[in-house]
Amino acid sequence: MSNPITLQVNGETHNCSSQTPLPDLLQQLGFNPRLVAVEYNGEILHRQLWEQTQVQSGDRLEVVTIVGGG
């Protein structure tokens, strides 16, 4: 089992296993990965990089839900 790490998501502290892929973390936190945009350590992270992005201790994520409508 991987060691637990601490990171910030939308300004709140969260714990998860090290080497957790970003889409798995999003699902663990209750987000639908298909309906969010992610800022990863101050940079917008393109969706095609999500699968290979494993969160690290001290990372800062801002997750924004995409809302449709008019």
N, CA, C and O atoms as a CHARMM CRD file, in Angstrom:
* protein
*
  280
    1    1 MET  N      0.85000  -1.19500   0.00000 PROA 1      0.00000
    2    1 MET  CA     0.00000   0.00000   0.00000 PROA 1      0.00000
    3    1 MET  C      0.87900   1.23600   0.00000 PROA 1      0.00000
    4    1 MET  O      1.95300   1.23500   0.60300 PROA 1      0.00000
    5    2 SER  N      0.43500   2.29400  -0.67100 PROA 2      0.00000
    6    2 SER  CA     1.19400   3.53000  -0.76800 PROA 2      0.00000
    7    2 SER  C      1.10000   4.32900   0.52400 PROA 2      0.00000
    8    2 SER  O      0.14700   4.19000   1.29000 PROA 2      0.00000
    9    3 ASN  N      2.09700   5.15900   0.74800 PROA 3      0.00000
   10    3 ASN  CA     2.10300   6.01600   1.92900 PROA 3      0.00000
   11    3 ASN  C      1.05700   7.11300   1.78200 PROA 3      0.00000
   12    3 ASN  O      0.83200   7.60300   0.67600 PROA 3      0.00000
   13    4 PRO  N      0.40900   7.51100   2.88900 PROA 4      0.00000
   14    4 PRO  CA    -0.55900   8.60900   2.81200 PROA 4      0.00000
   15    4 PRO  C      0.15100   9.94800   2.61000 PROA 4      0.00000
   16    4 PRO  O      1.24700  10.17400   3.12300 PROA 4      0.00000
   17    5 ILE  N     -0.49800  10.82100   1.85300 PROA 5      0.00000
   18    5 ILE  CA     0.02700  12.16700   1.61500 PROA 5      0.00000
   19    5 ILE  C     -1.06000  13.18200   1.93100 PROA 5      0.00000
   20    5 ILE  O     -2.23800  12.83900   2.03600 PROA 5      0.00000
   21    6 THR  N     -0.64800  14.43700   2.08000 PROA 6      0.00000
   22    6 THR  CA    -1.57300  15.53700   2.34200 PROA 6      0.00000
   23    6 THR  C     -1.45100  16.53700   1.20200 PROA 6      0.00000
   24    6 THR  O     -0.34600  16.86600   0.77000 PROA 6      0.00000
   25    7 LEU  N     -2.59900  17.02000   0.71600 PROA 7      0.00000
   26    7 LEU  CA    -2.61000  18.03100  -0.33500 PROA 7      0.00000
   27    7 LEU  C     -3.78300  18.96700  -0.11600 PROA 7      0.00000
   28    7 LEU  O     -4.65200  18.70900   0.71700 PROA 7      0.00000
   29    8 GLN  N     -3.80000  20.04700  -0.86500 PROA 8      0.00000
   30    8 GLN  CA    -4.86700  21.04300  -0.76600 PROA 8      0.00000
   31    8 GLN  C     -5.75900  20.95100  -1.99900 PROA 8      0.00000
   32    8 GLN  O     -5.27000  20.94500  -3.12900 PROA 8      0.00000
   33    9 VAL  N     -7.07800  20.88000  -1.77200 PROA 9      0.00000
   34    9 VAL  CA    -8.04400  20.89200  -2.86600 PROA 9      0.00000
   35    9 VAL  C     -9.05500  21.97300  -2.54400 PROA 9      0.00000
   36    9 VAL  O     -9.76300  21.89800  -1.54000 PROA 9      0.00000
   37   10 ASN  N     -9.11700  22.97700  -3.40300 PROA 10     0.00000
   38   10 ASN  CA   -10.02500  24.11700  -3.20600 PROA 10     0.00000
   39   10 ASN  C     -9.85700  24.72000  -1.81700 PROA 10     0.00000
   40   10 ASN  O    -10.83500  25.08700  -1.16500 PROA 10     0.00000
   41   11 GLY  N     -8.60600  24.81800  -1.37400 PROA 11     0.00000
   42   11 GLY  CA    -8.28800  25.45600  -0.10600 PROA 11     0.00000
   43   11 GLY  C     -8.45800  24.58700   1.12200 PROA 11     0.00000
   44   11 GLY  O     -8.19000  25.04400   2.23400 PROA 11     0.00000
   45   12 GLU  N     -8.89900  23.34200   0.95600 PROA 12     0.00000
   46   12 GLU  CA    -9.09300  22.44400   2.08800 PROA 12     0.00000
   47   12 GLU  C     -8.05300  21.32800   2.05300 PROA 12     0.00000
   48   12 GLU  O     -7.66500  20.86200   0.98100 PROA 12     0.00000
   49   13 THR  N     -7.60800  20.90900   3.22700 PROA 13     0.00000
   50   13 THR  CA    -6.63000  19.83500   3.33200 PROA 13     0.00000
   51   13 THR  C     -7.31100  18.48500   3.16800 PROA 13     0.00000
   52   13 THR  O     -8.34700  18.21800   3.77600 PROA 13     0.00000
   53   14 HSD  N     -6.71100  17.63700   2.33400 PROA 14     0.00000
   54   14 HSD  CA    -7.22100  16.28100   2.10600 PROA 14     0.00000
   55   14 HSD  C     -6.05700  15.30800   2.17700 PROA 14     0.00000
   56   14 HSD  O     -4.91200  15.67100   1.90500 PROA 14     0.00000
   57   15 ASN  N     -6.35800  14.07200   2.54300 PROA 15     0.00000
   58   15 ASN  CA    -5.37200  13.00500   2.57200 PROA 15     0.00000
   59   15 ASN  C     -5.75600  11.95100   1.54800 PROA 15     0.00000
   60   15 ASN  O     -6.93600  11.69000   1.31800 PROA 15     0.00000
   61   16 CYS  N     -4.73800  11.34800   0.93500 PROA 16     0.00000
   62   16 CYS  CA    -4.96100  10.23100   0.02300 PROA 16     0.00000
   63   16 CYS  C     -3.67000   9.42500  -0.04700 PROA 16     0.00000
   64   16 CYS  O     -2.66800   9.79100   0.56800 PROA 16     0.00000
   65   17 SER  N     -3.69800   8.34600  -0.78600 PROA 17     0.00000
   66   17 SER  CA    -2.50200   7.53200  -0.96400 PROA 17     0.00000
   67   17 SER  C     -1.57700   8.19900  -1.97700 PROA 17     0.00000
   68   17 SER  O     -2.03700   8.82600  -2.93100 PROA 17     0.00000
   69   18 SER  N     -0.26500   8.05900  -1.76100 PROA 18     0.00000
   70   18 SER  CA     0.66600   8.55700  -2.76600 PROA 18     0.00000
   71   18 SER  C      0.47000   7.73900  -4.03200 PROA 18     0.00000
   72   18 SER  O     -0.02400   6.61200  -3.98300 PROA 18     0.00000
   73   19 GLN  N      0.85000   8.29700  -5.13600 PROA 19     0.00000
   74   19 GLN  CA     0.73100   7.67100  -6.45200 PROA 19     0.00000
   75   19 GLN  C     -0.71900   7.49400  -6.88900 PROA 19     0.00000
   76   19 GLN  O     -1.01100   6.64900  -7.73500 PROA 19     0.00000
   77   20 THR  N     -1.63600   8.28600  -6.31800 PROA 20     0.00000
   78   20 THR  CA    -3.03000   8.25700  -6.75300 PROA 20     0.00000
   79   20 THR  C     -3.14900   9.06100  -8.04500 PROA 20     0.00000
   80   20 THR  O     -2.78600  10.23700  -8.06500 PROA 20     0.00000
   81   21 PRO  N     -3.65000   8.45500  -9.12400 PROA 21     0.00000
   82   21 PRO  CA    -3.86500   9.21900 -10.35500 PROA 21     0.00000
   83   21 PRO  C     -4.92400  10.30000 -10.13400 PROA 21     0.00000
   84   21 PRO  O     -5.86000  10.10700  -9.35800 PROA 21     0.00000
   85   22 LEU  N     -4.77600  11.41400 -10.80400 PROA 22     0.00000
   86   22 LEU  CA    -5.68600  12.53900 -10.63000 PROA 22     0.00000
   87   22 LEU  C     -7.15900  12.16000 -10.83200 PROA 22     0.00000
   88   22 LEU  O     -7.98300  12.54800 -10.00500 PROA 22     0.00000
   89   23 PRO  N     -7.53500  11.42300 -11.88600 PROA 23     0.00000
   90   23 PRO  CA    -8.96500  11.08400 -12.03400 PROA 23     0.00000
   91   23 PRO  C     -9.50500  10.28500 -10.84100 PROA 23     0.00000
   92   23 PRO  O    -10.65600  10.47200 -10.44600 PROA 23     0.00000
   93   24 ASP  N     -8.69300   9.40400 -10.26900 PROA 24     0.00000
   94   24 ASP  CA    -9.12800   8.63400  -9.10100 PROA 24     0.00000
   95   24 ASP  C     -9.35000   9.54700  -7.90300 PROA 24     0.00000
   96   24 ASP  O    -10.33000   9.39000  -7.17400 PROA 24     0.00000
   97   25 LEU  N     -8.44700  10.49900  -7.69700 PROA 25     0.00000
   98   25 LEU  CA    -8.59400  11.44800  -6.59700 PROA 25     0.00000
   99   25 LEU  C     -9.87700  12.25600  -6.75900 PROA 25     0.00000
  100   25 LEU  O    -10.62300  12.44200  -5.79800 PROA 25     0.00000
  101   26 LEU  N    -10.13300  12.73500  -7.97600 PROA 26     0.00000
  102   26 LEU  CA   -11.34300  13.51900  -8.21700 PROA 26     0.00000
  103   26 LEU  C    -12.58800  12.71500  -7.85900 PROA 26     0.00000
  104   26 LEU  O    -13.50500  13.24100  -7.22800 PROA 26     0.00000
  105   27 GLN  N    -12.62700  11.45000  -8.25700 PROA 27     0.00000
  106   27 GLN  CA   -13.78100  10.61100  -7.93700 PROA 27     0.00000
  107   27 GLN  C    -13.89300  10.37600  -6.43600 PROA 27     0.00000
  108   27 GLN  O    -14.99400  10.38800  -5.88600 PROA 27     0.00000
  109   28 GLN  N    -12.76200  10.16200  -5.77100 PROA 28     0.00000
  110   28 GLN  CA   -12.77000   9.96300  -4.31700 PROA 28     0.00000
  111   28 GLN  C    -13.34900  11.17700  -3.59900 PROA 28     0.00000
  112   28 GLN  O    -13.98300  11.04900  -2.55200 PROA 28     0.00000
  113   29 LEU  N    -13.12300  12.35700  -4.17500 PROA 29     0.00000
  114   29 LEU  CA   -13.60300  13.59500  -3.56000 PROA 29     0.00000
  115   29 LEU  C    -15.02600  13.95400  -3.99300 PROA 29     0.00000
  116   29 LEU  O    -15.55700  14.98600  -3.58300 PROA 29     0.00000
  117   30 GLY  N    -15.64400  13.10700  -4.81800 PROA 30     0.00000
  118   30 GLY  CA   -17.03000  13.33000  -5.20900 PROA 30     0.00000
  119   30 GLY  C    -17.22600  14.15200  -6.46800 PROA 30     0.00000
  120   30 GLY  O    -18.34900  14.55400  -6.77200 PROA 30     0.00000
  121   31 PHE  N    -16.15000  14.41000  -7.21200 PROA 31     0.00000
  122   31 PHE  CA   -16.26400  15.15500  -8.46800 PROA 31     0.00000
  123   31 PHE  C    -16.44700  14.18900  -9.62900 PROA 31     0.00000
  124   31 PHE  O    -15.90300  13.08400  -9.61600 PROA 31     0.00000
  125   32 ASN  N    -17.20700  14.60100 -10.62500 PROA 32     0.00000
  126   32 ASN  CA   -17.29900  13.85300 -11.86700 PROA 32     0.00000
  127   32 ASN  C    -16.17800  14.37400 -12.76900 PROA 32     0.00000
  128   32 ASN  O    -16.25100  15.51300 -13.23200 PROA 32     0.00000
  129   33 PRO  N    -15.13800  13.56700 -13.03100 PROA 33     0.00000
  130   33 PRO  CA   -14.00500  14.05900 -13.81800 PROA 33     0.00000
  131   33 PRO  C    -14.38000  14.58600 -15.19800 PROA 33     0.00000
  132   33 PRO  O    -13.63700  15.38000 -15.77500 PROA 33     0.00000
  133   34 ARG  N    -15.50700  14.16300 -15.73100 PROA 34     0.00000
  134   34 ARG  CA   -15.93200  14.64500 -17.04600 PROA 34     0.00000
  135   34 ARG  C    -16.48900  16.06300 -16.99600 PROA 34     0.00000
  136   34 ARG  O    -16.63100  16.71500 -18.03000 PROA 34     0.00000
  137   35 LEU  N    -16.80800  16.54400 -15.77800 PROA 35     0.00000
  138   35 LEU  CA   -17.48400  17.83800 -15.65600 PROA 35     0.00000
  139   35 LEU  C    -16.68000  18.87300 -14.88300 PROA 35     0.00000
  140   35 LEU  O    -17.25300  19.82000 -14.34300 PROA 35     0.00000
  141   36 VAL  N    -15.35600  18.70800 -14.82000 PROA 36     0.00000
  142   36 VAL  CA   -14.54300  19.66200 -14.06900 PROA 36     0.00000
  143   36 VAL  C    -13.33500  20.10000 -14.88500 PROA 36     0.00000
  144   36 VAL  O    -12.91700  19.43100 -15.83000 PROA 36     0.00000
  145   37 ALA  N    -12.79300  21.23900 -14.49000 PROA 37     0.00000
  146   37 ALA  CA   -11.49000  21.71700 -14.96500 PROA 37     0.00000
  147   37 ALA  C    -10.58700  21.75200 -13.73200 PROA 37     0.00000
  148   37 ALA  O    -11.05300  22.01300 -12.62300 PROA 37     0.00000
  149   38 VAL  N     -9.29900  21.48800 -13.93000 PROA 38     0.00000
  150   38 VAL  CA    -8.37900  21.39100 -12.79800 PROA 38     0.00000
  151   38 VAL  C     -7.18300  22.31800 -12.99700 PROA 38     0.00000
  152   38 VAL  O     -6.52300  22.30500 -14.03600 PROA 38     0.00000
  153   39 GLU  N     -6.92800  23.12600 -11.96300 PROA 39     0.00000
  154   39 GLU  CA    -5.69100  23.89500 -11.87500 PROA 39     0.00000
  155   39 GLU  C     -4.79400  23.12100 -10.91400 PROA 39     0.00000
  156   39 GLU  O     -5.16400  22.88000  -9.76500 PROA 39     0.00000
  157   40 TYR  N     -3.62000  22.73600 -11.39000 PROA 40     0.00000
  158   40 TYR  CA    -2.70400  21.88200 -10.63800 PROA 40     0.00000
  159   40 TYR  C     -1.44100  22.68600 -10.33800 PROA 40     0.00000
  160   40 TYR  O     -0.66400  22.99900 -11.24000 PROA 40     0.00000
  161   41 ASN  N     -1.24800  23.01600  -9.06800 PROA 41     0.00000
  162   41 ASN  CA    -0.09400  23.82300  -8.64300 PROA 41     0.00000
  163   41 ASN  C      0.04300  25.10500  -9.45900 PROA 41     0.00000
  164   41 ASN  O      1.13800  25.48100  -9.87800 PROA 41     0.00000
  165   42 GLY  N     -1.10000  25.77100  -9.67500 PROA 42     0.00000
  166   42 GLY  CA    -1.08700  27.07900 -10.32100 PROA 42     0.00000
  167   42 GLY  C     -1.18200  27.06100 -11.83200 PROA 42     0.00000
  168   42 GLY  O     -1.19200  28.12600 -12.45000 PROA 42     0.00000
  169   43 GLU  N     -1.25200  25.88400 -12.45600 PROA 43     0.00000
  170   43 GLU  CA    -1.32800  25.77400 -13.91500 PROA 43     0.00000
  171   43 GLU  C     -2.56400  24.96300 -14.29600 PROA 43     0.00000
  172   43 GLU  O     -2.86700  23.95000 -13.66600 PROA 43     0.00000
  173   44 ILE  N     -3.28000  25.41500 -15.33600 PROA 44     0.00000
  174   44 ILE  CA    -4.39400  24.62800 -15.84900 PROA 44     0.00000
  175   44 ILE  C     -3.80100  23.33700 -16.42500 PROA 44     0.00000
  176   44 ILE  O     -2.88200  23.37200 -17.24400 PROA 44     0.00000
  177   45 LEU  N     -4.33800  22.21400 -15.98800 PROA 45     0.00000
  178   45 LEU  CA    -3.82600  20.91900 -16.42700 PROA 45     0.00000
  179   45 LEU  C     -4.73600  20.37000 -17.52200 PROA 45     0.00000
  180   45 LEU  O     -5.91900  20.12100 -17.29400 PROA 45     0.00000
  181   46 HSD  N     -4.17000  20.18600 -18.70900 PROA 46     0.00000
  182   46 HSD  CA    -4.94300  19.66800 -19.83300 PROA 46     0.00000
  183   46 HSD  C     -5.40900  18.24700 -19.53800 PROA 46     0.00000
  184   46 HSD  O     -4.67000  17.43700 -18.97700 PROA 46     0.00000
  185   47 ARG  N     -6.62200  17.96700 -19.91700 PROA 47     0.00000
  186   47 ARG  CA    -7.26600  16.69100 -19.61500 PROA 47     0.00000
  187   47 ARG  C     -6.45200  15.48500 -20.09500 PROA 47     0.00000
  188   47 ARG  O     -6.46300  14.44600 -19.43500 PROA 47     0.00000
  189   48 GLN  N     -5.75600  15.59600 -21.21200 PROA 48     0.00000
  190   48 GLN  CA    -4.99300  14.45700 -21.71500 PROA 48     0.00000
  191   48 GLN  C     -3.81300  14.09900 -20.81400 PROA 48     0.00000
  192   48 GLN  O     -3.21800  13.03500 -20.98400 PROA 48     0.00000
  193   49 LEU  N     -3.46200  14.96100 -19.86200 PROA 49     0.00000
  194   49 LEU  CA    -2.37100  14.67900 -18.92500 PROA 49     0.00000
  195   49 LEU  C     -2.86600  14.10900 -17.59700 PROA 49     0.00000
  196   49 LEU  O     -2.05200  13.71600 -16.76200 PROA 49     0.00000
  197   50 TRP  N     -4.16000  14.05500 -17.38800 PROA 50     0.00000
  198   50 TRP  CA    -4.70200  13.64100 -16.09400 PROA 50     0.00000
  199   50 TRP  C     -4.30200  12.22600 -15.71800 PROA 50     0.00000
  200   50 TRP  O     -3.88400  11.99500 -14.58400 PROA 50     0.00000
  201   51 GLU  N     -4.41700  11.26900 -16.63600 PROA 51     0.00000
  202   51 GLU  CA    -4.14700   9.86100 -16.31000 PROA 51     0.00000
  203   51 GLU  C     -2.71100   9.63900 -15.83300 PROA 51     0.00000
  204   51 GLU  O     -2.47200   8.79800 -14.96800 PROA 51     0.00000
  205   52 GLN  N     -1.75900  10.38500 -16.38900 PROA 52     0.00000
  206   52 GLN  CA    -0.36600  10.19800 -15.99400 PROA 52     0.00000
  207   52 GLN  C      0.05200  11.10600 -14.84300 PROA 52     0.00000
  208   52 GLN  O      1.19900  11.04700 -14.39900 PROA 52     0.00000
  209   53 THR  N     -0.86100  11.94600 -14.35200 PROA 53     0.00000
  210   53 THR  CA    -0.55600  12.83500 -13.23900 PROA 53     0.00000
  211   53 THR  C     -0.89600  12.14100 -11.92600 PROA 53     0.00000
  212   53 THR  O     -2.06100  11.86100 -11.64400 PROA 53     0.00000
  213   54 GLN  N      0.12100  11.86900 -11.13600 PROA 54     0.00000
  214   54 GLN  CA    -0.06700  11.27500  -9.81300 PROA 54     0.00000
  215   54 GLN  C      0.18100  12.36900  -8.78800 PROA 54     0.00000
  216   54 GLN  O      1.23100  13.01100  -8.78800 PROA 54     0.00000
  217   55 VAL  N     -0.79600  12.57300  -7.91700 PROA 55     0.00000
  218   55 VAL  CA    -0.68500  13.65400  -6.94100 PROA 55     0.00000
  219   55 VAL  C      0.44700  13.37300  -5.95800 PROA 55     0.00000
  220   55 VAL  O      0.73700  12.22400  -5.62200 PROA 55     0.00000
  221   56 GLN  N      1.07600  14.45300  -5.51000 PROA 56     0.00000
  222   56 GLN  CA     2.20600  14.38400  -4.59300 PROA 56     0.00000
  223   56 GLN  C      1.87600  15.17800  -3.33000 PROA 56     0.00000
  224   56 GLN  O      1.01900  16.06100  -3.34700 PROA 56     0.00000
  225   57 SER  N      2.55000  14.86100  -2.25900 PROA 57     0.00000
  226   57 SER  CA     2.35300  15.58900  -1.01600 PROA 57     0.00000
  227   57 SER  C      2.64500  17.07100  -1.22900 PROA 57     0.00000
  228   57 SER  O      3.65900  17.43300  -1.82600 PROA 57     0.00000
  229   58 GLY  N      1.75100  17.92100  -0.74000 PROA 58     0.00000
  230   58 GLY  CA     1.93300  19.36000  -0.85300 PROA 58     0.00000
  231   58 GLY  C      1.33300  19.96700  -2.11200 PROA 58     0.00000
  232   58 GLY  O      1.34000  21.18900  -2.26000 PROA 58     0.00000
  233   59 ASP  N      0.81000  19.14000  -3.03500 PROA 59     0.00000
  234   59 ASP  CA     0.18600  19.67400  -4.24100 PROA 59     0.00000
  235   59 ASP  C     -1.00300  20.55500  -3.87300 PROA 59     0.00000
  236   59 ASP  O     -1.64500  20.36400  -2.84000 PROA 59     0.00000
  237   60 ARG  N     -1.27800  21.52400  -4.74500 PROA 60     0.00000
  238   60 ARG  CA    -2.43200  22.40400  -4.58500 PROA 60     0.00000
  239   60 ARG  C     -3.29800  22.28900  -5.82900 PROA 60     0.00000
  240   60 ARG  O     -2.83500  22.54400  -6.94100 PROA 60     0.00000
  241   61 LEU  N     -4.55000  21.90500  -5.64000 PROA 61     0.00000
  242   61 LEU  CA    -5.48400  21.77900  -6.74800 PROA 61     0.00000
  243   61 LEU  C     -6.66700  22.70500  -6.54200 PROA 61     0.00000
  244   61 LEU  O     -7.16900  22.85900  -5.42800 PROA 61     0.00000
  245   62 GLU  N     -7.09500  23.30700  -7.60900 PROA 62     0.00000
  246   62 GLU  CA    -8.36000  24.03900  -7.64900 PROA 62     0.00000
  247   62 GLU  C     -9.22000  23.31700  -8.65700 PROA 62     0.00000
  248   62 GLU  O     -8.83600  23.18800  -9.81900 PROA 62     0.00000
  249   63 VAL  N    -10.37800  22.84400  -8.23500 PROA 63     0.00000
  250   63 VAL  CA   -11.26600  22.09400  -9.10000 PROA 63     0.00000
  251   63 VAL  C    -12.52800  22.92800  -9.31500 PROA 63     0.00000
  252   63 VAL  O    -13.19600  23.32300  -8.36000 PROA 63     0.00000
  253   64 VAL  N    -12.84200  23.18700 -10.57700 PROA 64     0.00000
  254   64 VAL  CA   -13.99200  24.01000 -10.93000 PROA 64     0.00000
  255   64 VAL  C    -14.97500  23.14700 -11.70500 PROA 64     0.00000
  256   64 VAL  O    -14.60600  22.51300 -12.69400 PROA 64     0.00000
  257   65 THR  N    -16.23000  23.12100 -11.25400 PROA 65     0.00000
  258   65 THR  CA   -17.26800  22.35600 -11.92800 PROA 65     0.00000
  259   65 THR  C    -17.79800  23.15900 -13.10500 PROA 65     0.00000
  260   65 THR  O    -18.08600  24.34900 -12.98100 PROA 65     0.00000
  261   66 ILE  N    -17.92300  22.49900 -14.23900 PROA 66     0.00000
  262   66 ILE  CA   -18.44700  23.12900 -15.44400 PROA 66     0.00000
  263   66 ILE  C    -19.97100  23.07200 -15.36400 PROA 66     0.00000
  264   66 ILE  O    -20.55800  22.01400 -15.13900 PROA 66     0.00000
  265   67 VAL  N    -20.59900  24.24000 -15.55300 PROA 67     0.00000
  266   67 VAL  CA   -22.05200  24.33700 -15.45400 PROA 67     0.00000
  267   67 VAL  C    -22.58600  24.85500 -16.78700 PROA 67     0.00000
  268   67 VAL  O    -22.13000  25.87900 -17.29500 PROA 67     0.00000
  269   68 GLY  N    -23.53700  24.14900 -17.33300 PROA 68     0.00000
  270   68 GLY  CA   -24.16000  24.58400 -18.57600 PROA 68     0.00000
  271   68 GLY  C    -25.39600  25.41900 -18.28500 PROA 68     0.00000
  272   68 GLY  O    -25.87400  25.46400 -17.15200 PROA 68     0.00000
  273   69 GLY  N    -25.89100  26.05700 -19.28000 PROA 69     0.00000
  274   69 GLY  CA   -27.10700  26.83700 -19.11100 PROA 69     0.00000
  275   69 GLY  C    -27.02300  28.14400 -19.85800 PROA 69     0.00000
  276   69 GLY  O    -26.05500  28.41300 -20.57000 PROA 69     0.00000
  277   70 GLY  N    -28.02600  28.93200 -19.69100 PROA 70     0.00000
  278   70 GLY  CA   -28.05900  30.17000 -20.44900 PROA 70     0.00000
  279   70 GLY  C    -28.51700  31.32400 -19.63900 PROA 70     0.00000
  280   70 GLY  O    -28.59600  32.44200 -20.14700 PROA 70     0.00000
